């Protein structure tokens, strides 16, 4: 059996983590068929800023075949989003123009490019209880082994040690398996926003 190794993120992890983001980019399933024209489209939002701004709250898992998962965190979500807005997003907007035409006809890549220009900085309440947030993705070969639980706990331990009282995360309404995983870990439902494939369930955990 191939051994799995969990370690802190480090310089040089960008390509591997972006690839994991792509391969889990269809609501937890392989998103590569939808983003062949821009494989890094999702990673620029959901991975890159965390590696750049708060690597101390990031863990990756790797095996002999390479990097196969990550768990990332931000200590104070509003501070993180403010930094993303001023330091990260302007370059994305300059490099990737806002798509034109009828949005119902946009490709998946065009939809993501539109998010560069119209970001969502929503944070569930009570914010003071769940100010941090988390993001995790694992390739199929790393799932079902308890790695996600260990990695999330590791990130939450780091956030707690820095003084955070709790964290939230968002999961697609259609990703029922992930919702069950988070509930099993002790996350509780906070609120739902939207519906269907565009909807999101926000869940939170207190660090007590």
C-alpha positions in Angstrom: 0.0 0.0 0.0 1.3 3.4 -0.9 2.1 5.5 2.2 0.5 8.9 2.6 2.4 11.8 4.1 0.7 14.9 5.6 2.9 18.0 5.8 2.6 21.8 5.9 2.4 23.6 2.6 5.6 25.0 1.1 6.9 26.9 -1.9 6.5 24.8 -5.0 3.1 23.3 -4.0 1.2 25.6 -6.4 1.1 23.2 -9.4 0.1 20.2 -7.3 -2.6 21.9 -5.3 -4.0 23.6 -8.4 -4.2 20.1 -10.0 -6.1 18.7 -7.0 -8.5 21.7 -7.3 -9.1 20.9 -10.9 -9.7 17.2 -10.4 -12.2 17.9 -7.7 -13.7 20.9 -9.4 -17.1 19.4 -10.5 -18.7 19.4 -7.0 -16.1 17.0 -5.7 -15.8 15.1 -9.0 -13.3 15.5 -11.8 -13.6 18.9 -13.2 -10.9 18.6 -15.9 -13.4 18.0 -18.8 -15.0 21.4 -18.1 -11.8 23.5 -17.8 -9.5 22.2 -20.5 -9.2 25.7 -21.9 -7.9 27.0 -18.5 -7.1 24.3 -16.0 -6.0 26.7 -13.3 -9.2 28.8 -13.4 -10.5 27.4 -10.1 -7.2 27.2 -8.4 -6.5 30.9 -8.8 -9.5 31.5 -6.4 -9.7 28.5 -4.2 -6.0 27.7 -3.6 -3.6 30.4 -4.7 -4.5 33.1 -2.2 -4.3 30.8 0.7 -0.8 29.6 -0.2 0.3 33.2 -0.7 -1.3 34.9 2.3 -1.7 32.3 5.0 0.4 29.2 4.3 0.8 28.7 8.1 -2.8 27.4 8.1 -2.3 24.9 5.2 -1.6 21.2 5.0 -1.1 18.9 2.0 -1.1 15.1 1.7 1.1 13.3 -0.8 2.1 9.8 -1.8 4.6 8.3 -4.2 2.6 9.6 -7.1 2.5 13.2 -5.9 0.3 15.6 -4.1 -3.2 14.3 -3.7 -5.0 16.7 -1.3 -5.0 19.8 0.7 -6.7 21.5 3.7 -6.4 25.3 3.8 -7.6 27.9 6.3 -7.9 31.7 6.8 -7.7 33.1 10.3 -10.1 36.0 9.9 -12.2 35.7 6.8 -13.0 39.4 6.4 -9.3 40.3 6.6 -8.5 37.6 4.1 -11.1 38.7 1.6 -10.0 42.3 1.9 -6.4 41.3 1.1 -7.6 39.1 -1.7 -9.6 42.1 -3.1 -6.7 44.5 -3.1 -3.6 42.2 -3.7 -4.8 39.2 -5.7 -8.0 40.0 -7.7 -6.8 43.0 -9.7 -4.2 40.9 -11.6 -6.9 38.3 -12.3 -9.2 40.9 -13.7 -6.5 42.4 -15.9 -5.5 39.0 -17.3 -9.0 37.5 -17.7 -11.7 39.9 -19.0 -15.2 39.7 -17.8 -17.1 37.4 -20.2 -19.7 39.0 -22.4 -23.0 37.8 -23.8 -25.8 35.8 -22.2 -24.5 34.2 -18.9 -26.7 31.2 -19.5 -24.5 30.3 -22.4 -21.2 30.7 -20.7 -18.8 27.8 -20.3 -17.6 26.7 -16.9 -14.4 28.6 -17.4 -16.2 31.8 -18.3 -18.3 31.4 -15.2 -15.2 31.2 -13.1 -13.6 34.2 -14.9 -16.8 36.2 -14.1 -16.2 35.4 -10.4 -12.8 37.2 -10.6 -14.8 40.3 -11.5 -17.8 39.7 -9.2 -16.4 37.9 -6.1 -18.5 36.5 -3.3 -17.3 37.5 0.2 -20.2 36.1 2.1 -19.6 35.1 5.7 -22.3 33.3 7.8 -23.4 34.6 11.1 -22.7 34.7 14.0 -19.4 35.9 12.5 -17.8 36.4 15.9 -18.2 32.8 16.7 -17.0 31.4 13.3 -14.6 34.0 11.9 -12.1 31.6 10.3 -12.9 29.5 7.3 -11.7 26.2 5.8 -11.3 24.6 2.4 -10.4 21.0 1.7 -10.1 18.7 -1.4 -8.8 15.2 -1.8 -8.3 13.1 -4.9 -10.1 9.8 -5.0 -7.1 7.7 -4.0 -6.7 9.7 -0.8 -10.3 9.4 0.3 -11.8 7.0 2.7 -8.6 6.7 4.8 -9.2 9.3 7.5 -6.8 11.7 5.9 -9.4 14.5 5.5 -10.3 14.3 9.2 -6.7 14.5 10.3 -5.9 17.4 8.0 -8.9 19.4 8.9 -8.2 18.9 12.6 -4.6 19.9 12.0 -5.7 23.2 10.4 -8.3 23.9 13.1 -5.7 23.2 15.8 -3.5 25.8 14.2 -6.3 28.3 14.0 -7.3 27.7 17.6 -3.7 28.1 18.8 -3.7 31.6 17.2 -6.8 32.5 19.0 -9.7 31.8 16.7 -13.0 30.8 18.4 -14.3 28.8 15.4 -14.5 28.3 11.7 -17.0 27.9 8.9 -16.9 26.3 5.5 -19.2 26.2 2.5 -20.3 23.1 0.6 -22.4 22.8 -2.5 -26.0 21.8 -1.9 -25.6 19.0 -4.4 -22.5 17.5 -2.6 -24.5 15.5 -0.1 -21.6 13.2 0.7 -19.4 16.1 1.8 -22.1 17.5 4.0 -22.3 14.1 5.7 -18.6 14.0 6.2 -18.5 17.5 7.8 -21.5 16.6 10.1 -19.7 13.4 11.2 -16.7 15.6 12.2 -18.9 17.8 14.3 -19.8 20.7 12.0 -23.3 22.1 12.4 -25.5 23.7 9.7 -25.5 27.5 9.9 -27.5 28.6 6.8 -28.3 27.9 3.2 -27.8 30.4 0.3 -29.2 29.8 -3.1 -30.5 26.6 -4.5 -29.5 23.7 -6.8 -26.0 23.5 -8.2 -25.5 27.2 -7.4 -26.6 26.9 -3.8 -24.3 26.6 -0.8 -24.7 25.2 2.7 -22.6 27.0 5.3 -21.5 24.9 8.2 -19.5 25.8 11.4 -17.6 24.4 14.3 -16.7 26.1 17.6 -13.2 25.5 18.9 -14.1 24.7 22.5 
